[in-house]
Amino acid sequence: MTRIKVTFLGTGTSQGVPVIACECEVCTSKNSKDNRTRTSILFSIEDKNIVVDTGPDFRQQMLREKVKSLEAVIYTHEHKDHISGMDDIRAFNYVSKAPMQIYATTQVQEALKREFSYVFSGSNYPGIPEVKLNTIEKESLHFFGEEIIPIDVMHYKLPVKAFRLRNFSYITDANFIDDAGFKKLEGTEILVINALRIEPHISHFNLEEALEIIERIHPKKAYLIHISHLLGAHDEVSKILPSHVEIAYDGLQIDIA
């Protein structure tokens, strides 16, 4: 079976960690695991790479992980901390001599056209990113013999796409999953889910809610992402988690069976 590696490019919330001008224990921590760029993951299917979301730290993440080629970008939703790094895909255009394949809902595509109007203006200005838009609907996406299943979740009132690849499911920026979503998540063995902070939040799962979702899905392993400094220090929070739950950190790599 084809080997698939997942790299956690970023695990932080929209402000990242440390937060600008904050002097809290987490933001001044010397532990590298408390230093979080904006949330994104990389699927490596053999030698082919797919990124989920390009936040403002996309360039830094690609350089850090020494990513030399990129075949596609998949977007979960249109918030700035998930799309604002799209301009830097042009480096991969130079390498591949081809447009970047972008997969997004029509709502996200409209946001990309607003935020990066110069990319879609038709001016063909030299050096701008070249992209080909592909629409995510209900159907699965197929890459290099693998199936990626979109799953609808809600980020307060904003629709967001979660994704499943084999036994791995990825849920960022959500605070509600309906029964149809849970049905698609059945049998997940590795679950990645957002857990913003300890206190409740209007549009994200907090730690307690994330643990409840984990208990319901019952994966063998779960990883928490989209972490803010208000969750607490990595090592301290890790002490109170169930044995099969970990806080993900930037650069963590796992294999999908």
ChimeraX commands (.cxc) that place a marker at each C-alpha (Angstrom):
marker #1 position 0.00,0.00,0.00 radius 0.5
marker #1 position 1.15,3.50,-0.84 radius 0.5
marker #1 position 2.82,5.29,2.06 radius 0.5
marker #1 position 1.19,8.52,3.16 radius 0.5
marker #1 position 2.88,10.94,5.53 radius 0.5
marker #1 position 1.13,13.83,7.27 radius 0.5
marker #1 position 3.14,16.85,8.38 radius 0.5
marker #1 position 1.59,19.37,10.74 radius 0.5
marker #1 position 2.83,22.55,9.09 radius 0.5
marker #1 position 1.15,24.79,11.66 radius 0.5
marker #1 position -0.95,24.16,14.75 radius 0.5
marker #1 position -1.80,27.65,16.01 radius 0.5
marker #1 position -4.91,29.79,15.90 radius 0.5
marker #1 position -5.33,32.95,13.81 radius 0.5
marker #1 position -2.91,35.04,15.90 radius 0.5
marker #1 position -0.30,32.32,16.14 radius 0.5
marker #1 position 1.69,31.67,19.31 radius 0.5
marker #1 position 3.38,33.69,20.67 radius 0.5
marker #1 position 0.85,36.48,20.28 radius 0.5
marker #1 position 2.27,39.91,19.45 radius 0.5
marker #1 position 2.94,41.95,22.61 radius 0.5
marker #1 position 1.74,39.19,24.96 radius 0.5
marker #1 position 3.87,38.37,28.01 radius 0.5
marker #1 position 1.90,35.35,29.28 radius 0.5
marker #1 position 3.56,32.10,30.32 radius 0.5
marker #1 position 2.79,30.41,26.99 radius 0.5
marker #1 position 3.92,33.30,24.78 radius 0.5
marker #1 position 7.22,33.58,26.65 radius 0.5
marker #1 position 7.78,29.81,26.84 radius 0.5
marker #1 position 11.19,28.46,25.79 radius 0.5
marker #1 position 9.58,25.20,24.66 radius 0.5
marker #1 position 9.57,25.07,20.86 radius 0.5
marker #1 position 6.26,23.17,20.99 radius 0.5
marker #1 position 4.62,26.34,22.31 radius 0.5
marker #1 position 5.68,28.26,19.19 radius 0.5
marker #1 position 2.83,27.80,16.70 radius 0.5
marker #1 position 2.37,29.07,13.17 radius 0.5
marker #1 position -1.10,29.18,11.63 radius 0.5
marker #1 position -2.84,25.85,11.14 radius 0.5
marker #1 position -2.15,23.81,7.99 radius 0.5
marker #1 position -1.19,20.24,7.08 radius 0.5
marker #1 position 0.74,18.58,4.30 radius 0.5
marker #1 position -0.17,15.21,2.79 radius 0.5
marker #1 position 2.79,13.47,1.16 radius 0.5
marker #1 position 1.62,10.57,-1.00 radius 0.5
marker #1 position 4.91,8.92,-1.92 radius 0.5
marker #1 position 6.68,11.87,-3.64 radius 0.5
marker #1 position 3.53,13.93,-4.33 radius 0.5
marker #1 position 2.52,16.74,-1.98 radius 0.5
marker #1 position -0.87,18.28,-1.20 radius 0.5
marker #1 position -1.34,21.17,1.24 radius 0.5
marker #1 position -4.54,21.84,3.15 radius 0.5
marker #1 position -4.78,25.65,3.56 radius 0.5
marker #1 position -2.15,28.31,2.92 radius 0.5
marker #1 position -2.11,30.68,5.87 radius 0.5
marker #1 position 0.13,33.71,6.37 radius 0.5
marker #1 position 3.00,31.42,7.42 radius 0.5
marker #1 position 2.85,29.26,4.27 radius 0.5
marker #1 position 6.21,30.40,2.90 radius 0.5
marker #1 position 7.95,29.87,6.23 radius 0.5
marker #1 position 6.37,26.41,6.57 radius 0.5
marker #1 position 7.43,25.31,3.08 radius 0.5
marker #1 position 11.01,26.43,3.72 radius 0.5
marker #1 position 11.13,24.81,7.16 radius 0.5
marker #1 position 9.94,21.45,5.82 radius 0.5
marker #1 position 12.06,21.73,2.65 radius 0.5
marker #1 position 9.08,21.11,0.36 radius 0.5
marker #1 position 10.41,21.16,-3.20 radius 0.5
marker #1 position 7.23,20.36,-5.12 radius 0.5
marker #1 position 3.51,20.85,-4.59 radius 0.5
marker #1 position 0.79,19.28,-6.68 radius 0.5
marker #1 position -2.37,20.79,-5.17 radius 0.5
marker #1 position -3.87,23.04,-2.49 radius 0.5
marker #1 position -7.15,22.20,-0.76 radius 0.5
marker #1 position -8.99,24.88,1.19 radius 0.5
marker #1 position -11.17,24.29,4.23 radius 0.5
marker #1 position -12.70,27.79,4.31 radius 0.5
marker #1 position -12.02,31.40,3.48 radius 0.5
marker #1 position -10.76,32.99,6.68 radius 0.5
marker #1 position -7.54,34.95,6.30 radius 0.5
marker #1 position -5.47,32.65,8.50 radius 0.5
marker #1 position -6.23,29.85,6.03 radius 0.5
marker #1 position -5.89,31.55,2.63 radius 0.5
marker #1 position -3.62,34.58,2.90 radius 0.5
marker #1 position -0.43,32.79,1.85 radius 0.5
marker #1 position -1.74,31.75,-1.55 radius 0.5
marker #1 position 0.52,34.22,-3.39 radius 0.5
marker #1 position 3.55,32.12,-2.48 radius 0.5
marker #1 position 2.40,29.15,-4.55 radius 0.5
marker #1 position 4.03,30.97,-7.47 radius 0.5
marker #1 position 7.37,29.54,-6.39 radius 0.5
marker #1 position 5.98,26.11,-7.22 radius 0.5
marker #1 position 4.67,27.42,-10.55 radius 0.5
marker #1 position 8.28,28.22,-11.46 radius 0.5
marker #1 position 9.36,24.69,-10.59 radius 0.5
marker #1 position 6.50,22.80,-12.26 radius 0.5
marker #1 position 5.94,25.16,-15.19 radius 0.5
marker #1 position 2.23,24.55,-14.64 radius 0.5
marker #1 position -0.72,26.17,-12.84 radius 0.5
marker #1 position -1.36,25.14,-9.24 radius 0.5
marker #1 position -4.45,22.98,-8.83 radius 0.5
marker #1 position -6.69,24.68,-6.25 radius 0.5
marker #1 position -9.63,22.81,-4.69 radius 0.5
marker #1 position -12.24,24.90,-2.90 radius 0.5
marker #1 position -15.97,25.45,-2.55 radius 0.5
marker #1 position -17.54,28.17,-4.70 radius 0.5
marker #1 position -17.79,30.35,-1.58 radius 0.5
marker #1 position -14.06,30.03,-0.92 radius 0.5
marker #1 position -13.28,30.62,-4.59 radius 0.5
marker #1 position -15.16,33.92,-4.47 radius 0.5
marker #1 position -13.09,34.95,-1.44 radius 0.5
marker #1 position -9.87,34.04,-3.26 radius 0.5
marker #1 position -10.95,36.16,-6.22 radius 0.5
marker #1 position -11.59,39.12,-3.91 radius 0.5
marker #1 position -8.40,38.78,-1.88 radius 0.5
marker #1 position -6.17,38.00,-4.87 radius 0.5
marker #1 position -7.94,39.91,-7.62 radius 0.5
marker #1 position -4.68,40.36,-9.56 radius 0.5
marker #1 position -4.40,36.57,-9.92 radius 0.5
marker #1 position -7.79,36.35,-11.62 radius 0.5
marker #1 position -7.84,39.64,-13.54 radius 0.5
marker #1 position -6.67,38.10,-16.80 radius 0.5
marker #1 position -3.82,40.61,-17.07 radius 0.5
marker #1 position -1.16,37.88,-17.23 radius 0.5
marker #1 position 1.22,40.17,-15.36 radius 0.5
marker #1 position 4.57,38.36,-15.15 radius 0.5
marker #1 position 5.34,36.70,-11.83 radius 0.5
marker #1 position 1.83,36.40,-10.42 radius 0.5
marker #1 position 0.58,32.98,-9.28 radius 0.5
marker #1 position -0.95,30.69,-11.88 radius 0.5
marker #1 position -3.87,28.66,-10.58 radius 0.5
marker #1 position -6.59,26.37,-11.84 radius 0.5
marker #1 position -9.74,26.35,-9.72 radius 0.5
marker #1 position -11.52,23.07,-9.02 radius 0.5
marker #1 position -14.83,23.06,-7.14 radius 0.5
marker #1 position -15.37,20.99,-4.01 radius 0.5
marker #1 position -18.94,19.79,-3.70 radius 0.5
marker #1 position -20.16,16.62,-1.99 radius 0.5
marker #1 position -18.15,14.17,-4.06 radius 0.5
marker #1 position -14.79,12.78,-3.06 radius 0.5
marker #1 position -11.56,14.18,-4.42 radius 0.5
marker #1 position -9.07,11.82,-6.01 radius 0.5
marker #1 position -5.30,12.23,-5.98 radius 0.5
marker #1 position -2.70,9.69,-7.09 radius 0.5
marker #1 position -5.01,6.72,-6.46 radius 0.5
marker #1 position -6.21,8.03,-3.08 radius 0.5
marker #1 position -9.66,9.30,-2.09 radius 0.5
marker #1 position -10.16,12.41,0.05 radius 0.5
marker #1 position -13.70,12.70,1.40 radius 0.5
marker #1 position -15.09,16.19,2.17 radius 0.5
marker #1 position -17.12,16.45,5.39 radius 0.5
marker #1 position -19.38,19.39,6.19 radius 0.5
marker #1 position -18.88,21.03,9.60 radius 0.5
marker #1 position -19.84,24.46,10.93 radius 0.5
marker #1 position -17.61,27.26,12.24 radius 0.5
marker #1 position -20.42,29.14,14.03 radius 0.5
marker #1 position -22.44,30.21,10.93 radius 0.5
marker #1 position -19.69,29.58,8.38 radius 0.5
marker #1 position -19.56,26.28,6.44 radius 0.5
marker #1 position -16.15,24.60,6.65 radius 0.5
marker #1 position -14.85,21.46,5.00 radius 0.5
marker #1 position -13.25,18.76,7.08 radius 0.5
marker #1 position -11.49,15.96,5.20 radius 0.5
marker #1 position -10.93,12.23,5.55 radius 0.5
marker #1 position -8.10,10.27,3.89 radius 0.5
marker #1 position -8.14,6.54,4.65 radius 0.5
marker #1 position -8.34,6.19,8.44 radius 0.5
marker #1 position -7.27,9.81,9.04 radius 0.5
marker #1 position -9.78,12.66,9.58 radius 0.5
marker #1 position -8.94,16.36,9.85 radius 0.5
marker #1 position -11.27,18.94,11.40 radius 0.5
marker #1 position -10.11,22.53,11.76 radius 0.5
marker #1 position -12.17,25.60,12.70 radius 0.5
marker #1 position -15.40,23.97,13.81 radius 0.5
marker #1 position -17.82,23.96,16.69 radius 0.5
marker #1 position -20.57,21.75,15.25 radius 0.5
marker #1 position -20.74,18.42,13.42 radius 0.5
marker #1 position -24.11,17.04,12.36 radius 0.5
marker #1 position -25.16,13.40,12.19 radius 0.5
marker #1 position -24.20,13.12,8.52 radius 0.5
marker #1 position -20.74,14.37,9.41 radius 0.5
marker #1 position -20.36,11.89,12.23 radius 0.5
marker #1 position -21.43,9.13,9.86 radius 0.5
marker #1 position -18.54,9.98,7.51 radius 0.5
marker #1 position -16.16,10.03,10.48 radius 0.5
marker #1 position -17.07,6.52,11.63 radius 0.5
marker #1 position -14.08,4.22,11.77 radius 0.5
marker #1 position -11.56,7.05,11.96 radius 0.5
marker #1 position -8.44,5.76,13.66 radius 0.5
marker #1 position -6.45,9.02,13.64 radius 0.5
marker #1 position -8.45,12.16,14.37 radius 0.5
marker #1 position -7.16,15.73,14.20 radius 0.5
marker #1 position -9.49,18.30,15.73 radius 0.5
marker #1 position -9.39,21.93,16.82 radius 0.5
marker #1 position -9.30,22.72,20.54 radius 0.5
marker #1 position -8.85,26.47,20.82 radius 0.5
marker #1 position -8.75,27.06,24.57 radius 0.5
marker #1 position -10.11,26.01,27.95 radius 0.5
marker #1 position -13.06,28.42,28.06 radius 0.5
marker #1 position -16.00,28.02,25.62 radius 0.5
marker #1 position -15.79,29.89,22.32 radius 0.5
marker #1 position -18.49,30.97,19.90 radius 0.5
marker #1 position -17.00,29.29,16.81 radius 0.5
marker #1 position -14.42,26.72,17.95 radius 0.5
marker #1 position -14.47,23.60,20.07 radius 0.5
marker #1 position -12.83,24.24,23.41 radius 0.5
marker #1 position -10.81,21.50,25.08 radius 0.5
marker #1 position -13.76,19.88,26.84 radius 0.5
marker #1 position -15.85,19.82,23.67 radius 0.5
marker #1 position -12.99,18.45,21.58 radius 0.5
marker #1 position -12.50,15.62,24.07 radius 0.5
marker #1 position -16.23,14.85,23.91 radius 0.5
marker #1 position -16.02,14.61,20.10 radius 0.5
marker #1 position -12.97,12.37,20.40 radius 0.5
marker #1 position -14.82,10.09,22.82 radius 0.5
marker #1 position -17.78,9.85,20.44 radius 0.5
marker #1 position -15.66,9.05,17.35 radius 0.5
marker #1 position -13.38,6.81,19.43 radius 0.5
marker #1 position -10.17,6.93,17.35 radius 0.5
marker #1 position -7.06,5.04,18.35 radius 0.5
marker #1 position -5.18,8.34,18.35 radius 0.5
marker #1 position -6.25,11.99,18.41 radius 0.5
marker #1 position -4.31,15.21,17.93 radius 0.5
marker #1 position -5.40,18.70,18.98 radius 0.5
marker #1 position -4.75,21.66,16.68 radius 0.5
marker #1 position -5.67,25.33,16.14 radius 0.5
marker #1 position -4.30,26.04,19.61 radius 0.5
marker #1 position -4.30,29.48,21.20 radius 0.5
marker #1 position -2.13,30.67,24.06 radius 0.5
marker #1 position -5.28,30.47,26.21 radius 0.5
marker #1 position -5.22,26.67,26.14 radius 0.5
marker #1 position -2.08,26.67,28.26 radius 0.5
marker #1 position 1.48,25.45,27.92 radius 0.5
marker #1 position 2.01,22.33,25.83 radius 0.5
marker #1 position 3.67,20.27,28.54 radius 0.5
marker #1 position 1.22,21.26,31.29 radius 0.5
marker #1 position -1.94,20.59,29.27 radius 0.5
marker #1 position -0.49,17.32,28.00 radius 0.5
marker #1 position -0.46,16.02,31.59 radius 0.5
marker #1 position -4.26,16.15,31.86 radius 0.5
marker #1 position -5.09,14.56,28.50 radius 0.5
marker #1 position -6.19,10.94,27.98 radius 0.5
marker #1 position -3.33,8.66,26.95 radius 0.5
marker #1 position -4.49,8.47,23.32 radius 0.5
marker #1 position -4.80,12.27,22.91 radius 0.5
marker #1 position -1.86,14.57,22.16 radius 0.5
marker #1 position -1.42,18.24,21.42 radius 0.5
marker #1 position 0.05,18.46,17.93 radius 0.5
marker #1 position 3.00,20.78,17.34 radius 0.5
marker #1 position 4.55,22.40,14.30 radius 0.5
marker #1 position 6.68,19.94,12.34 radius 0.5
marker #1 position 5.12,16.79,13.83 radius 0.5
marker #1 position 4.95,13.98,11.28 radius 0.5
marker #1 position 2.79,10.85,11.34 radius 0.5
marker #1 position 2.09,8.02,8.91 radius 0.5
marker #1 position -1.35,6.98,7.67 radius 0.5
marker #1 position -1.91,3.25,7.29 radius 0.5
marker link #1:1,2 radius 0.2
marker link #1:2,3 radius 0.2
marker link #1:3,4 radius 0.2
marker link #1:4,5 radius 0.2
marker link #1:5,6 radius 0.2
marker link #1:6,7 radius 0.2
marker link #1:7,8 radius 0.2
marker link #1:8,9 radius 0.2
marker link #1:9,10 radius 0.2
marker link #1:10,11 radius 0.2
marker link #1:11,12 radius 0.2
marker link #1:12,13 radius 0.2
marker link #1:13,14 radius 0.2
marker link #1:14,15 radius 0.2
marker link #1:15,16 radius 0.2
marker link #1:16,17 radius 0.2
marker link #1:17,18 radius 0.2
marker link #1:18,19 radius 0.2
marker link #1:19,20 radius 0.2
marker link #1:20,21 radius 0.2
marker link #1:21,22 radius 0.2
marker link #1:22,23 radius 0.2
marker link #1:23,24 radius 0.2
marker link #1:24,25 radius 0.2
marker link #1:25,26 radius 0.2
marker link #1:26,27 radius 0.2
marker link #1:27,28 radius 0.2
marker link #1:28,29 radius 0.2
marker link #1:29,30 radius 0.2
marker link #1:30,31 radius 0.2
marker link #1:31,32 radius 0.2
marker link #1:32,33 radius 0.2
marker link #1:33,34 radius 0.2
marker link #1:34,35 radius 0.2
marker link #1:35,36 radius 0.2
marker link #1:36,37 radius 0.2
marker link #1:37,38 radius 0.2
marker link #1:38,39 radius 0.2
marker link #1:39,40 radius 0.2
marker link #1:40,41 radius 0.2
marker link #1:41,42 radius 0.2
marker link #1:42,43 radius 0.2
marker link #1:43,44 radius 0.2
marker link #1:44,45 radius 0.2
marker link #1:45,46 radius 0.2
marker link #1:46,47 radius 0.2
marker link #1:47,48 radius 0.2
marker link #1:48,49 radius 0.2
marker link #1:49,50 radius 0.2
marker link #1:50,51 radius 0.2
marker link #1:51,52 radius 0.2
marker link #1:52,53 radius 0.2
marker link #1:53,54 radius 0.2
marker link #1:54,55 radius 0.2
marker link #1:55,56 radius 0.2
marker link #1:56,57 radius 0.2
marker link #1:57,58 radius 0.2
marker link #1:58,59 radius 0.2
marker link #1:59,60 radius 0.2
marker link #1:60,61 radius 0.2
marker link #1:61,62 radius 0.2
marker link #1:62,63 radius 0.2
marker link #1:63,64 radius 0.2
marker link #1:64,65 radius 0.2
marker link #1:65,66 radius 0.2
marker link #1:66,67 radius 0.2
marker link #1:67,68 radius 0.2
marker link #1:68,69 radius 0.2
marker link #1:69,70 radius 0.2
marker link #1:70,71 radius 0.2
marker link #1:71,72 radius 0.2
marker link #1:72,73 radius 0.2
marker link #1:73,74 radius 0.2
marker link #1:74,75 radius 0.2
marker link #1:75,76 radius 0.2
marker link #1:76,77 radius 0.2
marker link #1:77,78 radius 0.2
marker link #1:78,79 radius 0.2
marker link #1:79,80 radius 0.2
marker link #1:80,81 radius 0.2
marker link #1:81,82 radius 0.2
marker link #1:82,83 radius 0.2
marker link #1:83,84 radius 0.2
marker link #1:84,85 radius 0.2
marker link #1:85,86 radius 0.2
marker link #1:86,87 radius 0.2
marker link #1:87,88 radius 0.2
marker link #1:88,89 radius 0.2
marker link #1:89,90 radius 0.2
marker link #1:90,91 radius 0.2
marker link #1:91,92 radius 0.2
marker link #1:92,93 radius 0.2
marker link #1:93,94 radius 0.2
marker link #1:94,95 radius 0.2
marker link #1:95,96 radius 0.2
marker link #1:96,97 radius 0.2
marker link #1:97,98 radius 0.2
marker link #1:98,99 radius 0.2
marker link #1:99,100 radius 0.2
marker link #1:100,101 radius 0.2
marker link #1:101,102 radius 0.2
marker link #1:102,103 radius 0.2
marker link #1:103,104 radius 0.2
marker link #1:104,105 radius 0.2
marker link #1:105,106 radius 0.2
marker link #1:106,107 radius 0.2
marker link #1:107,108 radius 0.2
marker link #1:108,109 radius 0.2
marker link #1:109,110 radius 0.2
marker link #1:110,111 radius 0.2
marker link #1:111,112 radius 0.2
marker link #1:112,113 radius 0.2
marker link #1:113,114 radius 0.2
marker link #1:114,115 radius 0.2
marker link #1:115,116 radius 0.2
marker link #1:116,117 radius 0.2
marker link #1:117,118 radius 0.2
marker link #1:118,119 radius 0.2
marker link #1:119,120 radius 0.2
marker link #1:120,121 radius 0.2
marker link #1:121,122 radius 0.2
marker link #1:122,123 radius 0.2
marker link #1:123,124 radius 0.2
marker link #1:124,125 radius 0.2
marker link #1:125,126 radius 0.2
marker link #1:126,127 radius 0.2
marker link #1:127,128 radius 0.2
marker link #1:128,129 radius 0.2
marker link #1:129,130 radius 0.2
marker link #1:130,131 radius 0.2
marker link #1:131,132 radius 0.2
marker link #1:132,133 radius 0.2
marker link #1:133,134 radius 0.2
marker link #1:134,135 radius 0.2
marker link #1:135,136 radius 0.2
marker link #1:136,137 radius 0.2
marker link #1:137,138 radius 0.2
marker link #1:138,139 radius 0.2
marker link #1:139,140 radius 0.2
marker link #1:140,141 radius 0.2
marker link #1:141,142 radius 0.2
marker link #1:142,143 radius 0.2
marker link #1:143,144 radius 0.2
marker link #1:144,145 radius 0.2
marker link #1:145,146 radius 0.2
marker link #1:146,147 radius 0.2
marker link #1:147,148 radius 0.2
marker link #1:148,149 radius 0.2
marker link #1:149,150 radius 0.2
marker link #1:150,151 radius 0.2
marker link #1:151,152 radius 0.2
marker link #1:152,153 radius 0.2
marker link #1:153,154 radius 0.2
marker link #1:154,155 radius 0.2
marker link #1:155,156 radius 0.2
marker link #1:156,157 radius 0.2
marker link #1:157,158 radius 0.2
marker link #1:158,159 radius 0.2
marker link #1:159,160 radius 0.2
marker link #1:160,161 radius 0.2
marker link #1:161,162 radius 0.2
marker link #1:162,163 radius 0.2
marker link #1:163,164 radius 0.2
marker link #1:164,165 radius 0.2
marker link #1:165,166 radius 0.2
marker link #1:166,167 radius 0.2
marker link #1:167,168 radius 0.2
marker link #1:168,169 radius 0.2
marker link #1:169,170 radius 0.2
marker link #1:170,171 radius 0.2
marker link #1:171,172 radius 0.2
marker link #1:172,173 radius 0.2
marker link #1:173,174 radius 0.2
marker link #1:174,175 radius 0.2
marker link #1:175,176 radius 0.2
marker link #1:176,177 radius 0.2
marker link #1:177,178 radius 0.2
marker link #1:178,179 radius 0.2
marker link #1:179,180 radius 0.2
marker link #1:180,181 radius 0.2
marker link #1:181,182 radius 0.2
marker link #1:182,183 radius 0.2
marker link #1:183,184 radius 0.2
marker link #1:184,185 radius 0.2
marker link #1:185,186 radius 0.2
marker link #1:186,187 radius 0.2
marker link #1:187,188 radius 0.2
marker link #1:188,189 radius 0.2
marker link #1:189,190 radius 0.2
marker link #1:190,191 radius 0.2
marker link #1:191,192 radius 0.2
marker link #1:192,193 radius 0.2
marker link #1:193,194 radius 0.2
marker link #1:194,195 radius 0.2
marker link #1:195,196 radius 0.2
marker link #1:196,197 radius 0.2
marker link #1:197,198 radius 0.2
marker link #1:198,199 radius 0.2
marker link #1:199,200 radius 0.2
marker link #1:200,201 radius 0.2
marker link #1:201,202 radius 0.2
marker link #1:202,203 radius 0.2
marker link #1:203,204 radius 0.2
marker link #1:204,205 radius 0.2
marker link #1:205,206 radius 0.2
marker link #1:206,207 radius 0.2
marker link #1:207,208 radius 0.2
marker link #1:208,209 radius 0.2
marker link #1:209,210 radius 0.2
marker link #1:210,211 radius 0.2
marker link #1:211,212 radius 0.2
marker link #1:212,213 radius 0.2
marker link #1:213,214 radius 0.2
marker link #1:214,215 radius 0.2
marker link #1:215,216 radius 0.2
marker link #1:216,217 radius 0.2
marker link #1:217,218 radius 0.2
marker link #1:218,219 radius 0.2
marker link #1:219,220 radius 0.2
marker link #1:220,221 radius 0.2
marker link #1:221,222 radius 0.2
marker link #1:222,223 radius 0.2
marker link #1:223,224 radius 0.2
marker link #1:224,225 radius 0.2
marker link #1:225,226 radius 0.2
marker link #1:226,227 radius 0.2
marker link #1:227,228 radius 0.2
marker link #1:228,229 radius 0.2
marker link #1:229,230 radius 0.2
marker link #1:230,231 radius 0.2
marker link #1:231,232 radius 0.2
marker link #1:232,233 radius 0.2
marker link #1:233,234 radius 0.2
marker link #1:234,235 radius 0.2
marker link #1:235,236 radius 0.2
marker link #1:236,237 radius 0.2
marker link #1:237,238 radius 0.2
marker link #1:238,239 radius 0.2
marker link #1:239,240 radius 0.2
marker link #1:240,241 radius 0.2
marker link #1:241,242 radius 0.2
marker link #1:242,243 radius 0.2
marker link #1:243,244 radius 0.2
marker link #1:244,245 radius 0.2
marker link #1:245,246 radius 0.2
marker link #1:246,247 radius 0.2
marker link #1:247,248 radius 0.2
marker link #1:248,249 radius 0.2
marker link #1:249,250 radius 0.2
marker link #1:250,251 radius 0.2
marker link #1:251,252 radius 0.2
marker link #1:252,253 radius 0.2
marker link #1:253,254 radius 0.2
marker link #1:254,255 radius 0.2
marker link #1:255,256 radius 0.2
marker link #1:256,257 radius 0.2
view
